[in-house]
Amino acid sequence: MTLEQLVYYLKGSLTVQADSLYPERFLTVCMKRNLDIRDIRQLGERRLCMEMSIPAFRKIRPVCRRTRTRLTILKRRGLPFLLQRLRHRKFAFLGLLAAVLFLWYTTCHIMGITVIGNQRINTETVLEHLARSGVSMGKSTAGIDSDQIRNRMMRDLDQLAWVGINVSGSRIYVEIVERLEKPAAPDFSQPCHLIASKDGEILSIEAREGQTMVSVGSGVVAGDLLVSGLMDTDTGGFRTVHAWGDVYARTYYEKTEEYPLTFTEILETGEEKTRYSLKILNRTLPLFWGKIPYAQYSETTETAEYRLPLERLPSLWITKTVYREKYEQERTRQVSEALETARKELFDALLETVPPEAEILDRELTHTLTEQGAVLATARVVCKENIAEKSAVETEISIDKTAVLDYDRQKRI
Amino acid sequence: MSRKKHDGDTPTPRERFADAVGVSKEILLDTVLISCIGSREVTLENYKSILAYSDTAIRIQAKPRAVEIAGKRLELRCITKEMLYITGRIDRIGFLD
């Protein structure tokens, strides 16, 4: 549509048919009166078809009378006629108004805040600080002073190294760069012992400072002194040191559980119901009625975010919850089946308690049958790990400097 | 003393004056100005009235003589007091006596 056509559409125009004995005379009079007619086509010897503006049509009656022309409107075109047709359709206008208002609201207000780059700082904390500066969902995007908000957040949040606030449409992107965490250097100024944090069998000792109190192969219980911070040597004399080093020991993790051979199993009936709910601008709208019709059920929830490529529109979250009906059933099982279940469950539970830095050396599963007809299964995980733990030296204890430590005595012998 | 009628073959004194002072002749002489864009569009400025109109020939009263535009599928696309804009396949433009 050209600009000229758009102007004609907005002003409105009519297609009229003029029947006259002298069409040329009609055209000349129209021209003399400066009436806005265009696109004149000849349909017959005494018939013309033309486009005419609404003001021209209002003035054409005397011209028709004078030139004995009969006008017939063939078509009405343009915005004024459309509005006239729609003037009784109030709800259409209300809908249009609501759409315009919705568009205005979603365009000029914050519809989403995306925080990126934060690892130690909680997203909720960032949002809370933004809210203090007037940046929260639904607030106007006009007048957001990024520099001011940045300065305020840098002042309030110690862990922040840099923060960037970008307004893209009606979505705010907050990019966070956190301060680098300073590695904690061991404090060698205070004297300390190394004690056992767990029971175990010593595999190797790498004492970098302090007096070793145990030997490889000996067993220790939690709290035993491994490397002492009190040293008394012939050359250096008595002194307190910051004992440090690694003491690796074989440790054991055990878990025992009873698995009855006759038990109640919870099974799915195969019946399931799916319920959906919408979430937009922190408001949840359930798309279902009534309660879950199952007495026993399990549920799984999936949430998906839907966003249009337009930044100005808020995200829509659709939550899909599937409810699966369950029932209880008495059943019996063989010992081997119970052991399989025990192996899976017990080792899974044990591996959660094993520290990630520990090296797993072995896994064992032993079982006995009880008189009640159950399998008593014991799972054991053997690990190699550093059990040295620092413990402060009581500096005020009275030390008999003449006493000889056991280790020194053994060494001298 | 009676004014001598101009034969139309030689420039009138007004035309000579317009040439001398460098003024647009259609304004000074009040004559028709015909502009063609190829053989598809023709614009007439400073005309008087429409004498005849059909899709094969359009006759226009103008000064000094009436103009006839002949062709096929002729259309008056725009008509104002000062200007006529005609489109179609234009075969001939001539002046009538």
Chai-1 contact restraints between the chains, C-beta under 6 A:
chainA,res_idxA,chainB,res_idxB,connection_type,confidence,min_distance_angstrom,max_distance_angstrom,comment,restraint_id
A,P23,B,Y53,contact,1.0,0.0,6.0,A-B,restraint_1
A,E24,B,I50,contact,1.0,0.0,6.0,A-B,restraint_2
A,E24,B,A52,contact,1.0,0.0,6.0,A-B,restraint_3
A,E24,B,Y53,contact,1.0,0.0,6.0,A-B,restraint_4
A,L27,B,I50,contact,1.0,0.0,6.0,A-B,restraint_5
A,T28,B,S49,contact,1.0,0.0,6.0,A-B,restraint_6
A,T28,B,I50,contact,1.0,0.0,6.0,A-B,restraint_7
A,M31,B,I79,contact,1.0,0.0,6.0,A-B,restraint_8
A,M31,B,K81,contact,1.0,0.0,6.0,A-B,restraint_9
A,N34,B,K81,contact,1.0,0.0,6.0,A-B,restraint_10
A,I37,B,I79,contact,1.0,0.0,6.0,A-B,restraint_11
A,R38,B,C78,contact,1.0,0.0,6.0,A-B,restraint_12
A,D39,B,R77,contact,1.0,0.0,6.0,A-B,restraint_13
A,I40,B,L76,contact,1.0,0.0,6.0,A-B,restraint_14
A,R41,B,E75,contact,1.0,0.0,6.0,A-B,restraint_15
A,Q42,B,S54,contact,1.0,0.0,6.0,A-B,restraint_16
A,Q42,B,D55,contact,1.0,0.0,6.0,A-B,restraint_17
